[in-house]
Amino acid sequence: MTADHFRRLALSFPETSESRHMHHPDFRVRGNIFATLGYPSERWGMVKLTPAQQTKFVIAHPDVFVPANGAWGRAGATTVNLRAARKSVLLPALDAAWGNVALKGLAAQLKAGTVRRRSRSSGAIRPRLRAGLTSRGARPPLSPSSRSGRPRSAQFRSEFDPNQ
């Protein structure tokens, strides 16, 4: 595999952009690096895996994947020997690295409230669901714990609240 092939594979993932970091190309999703090229030399790349993923890839393909040195390697940074890599071996590792970073970034954006969530459906369905009806108009069957006829929240309070 060549550096250009690695680049094409990395850029094939959604929302991926190429940038430069520490004098070598990197690949980012949502602004965070998931892979780099040229580290530690021109014949190598790097994918940002979890330690468990790193172990899986290193055991399965020791000639392709090697943990990076130091704390980065212990955290999951995994170097890729481009000469030994094949698309069928590298693509799952890039996919895992992209997924780790993309999901982490999405979770942070959701927590910060900067991502718009899909709106609920509108119309007559919502009031019917609030009234305890299903979308077809029938009440759902009572479960054994809710056969008292009281709403589940009231039943729960009466079981655990000695003042009621």
Steps between C-alpha positions, in 0.01 A plus 500: 500500500618850426449821697261620228290184536490547880395863439219399261369241748508745792327774299225257393331531841223758552595849625872420473750772418875498454718740695860521620627438851862477618624522138301205369148451356215408732137406443227648716132456565317777686839667553663203677779284361425132433796415271832645385757434230879517524536404866757389607635501140369525144434123487256515791158631592310509828141421603350611830343188651388406848743275692264203452474562125876544482558162663259334256668647191858444624430134578319439170758682282832550685685578175262795429407647840742601775412700814654848496773568756426637847173626643343555156543132423360394837196720425440320167704691241600228255757537224431341161778354284384617157717251310334204673146645511221393269167675454309207654712530816529879526140598422353342820766676709427837336129437548550429871721808545256723311208364704678557832569865420174577317280358776704670772465834321128449442444415868684818605292709260177345629606572858585862413170537316661602171343216296137526400304189576228376270164642593222273613215427266221751515130471448234300680729217609672690782183592698372144469827362635486743792151374580632146529377385161711329239530648154205281392271624777498195729632503853805281551439183704565532872811334630466295821661779702258765373169315541397722793363753252714780640767661284834327542659809658229515771530127560878531533468788749251310714724194518806696611361807674386427862309832515240390245 
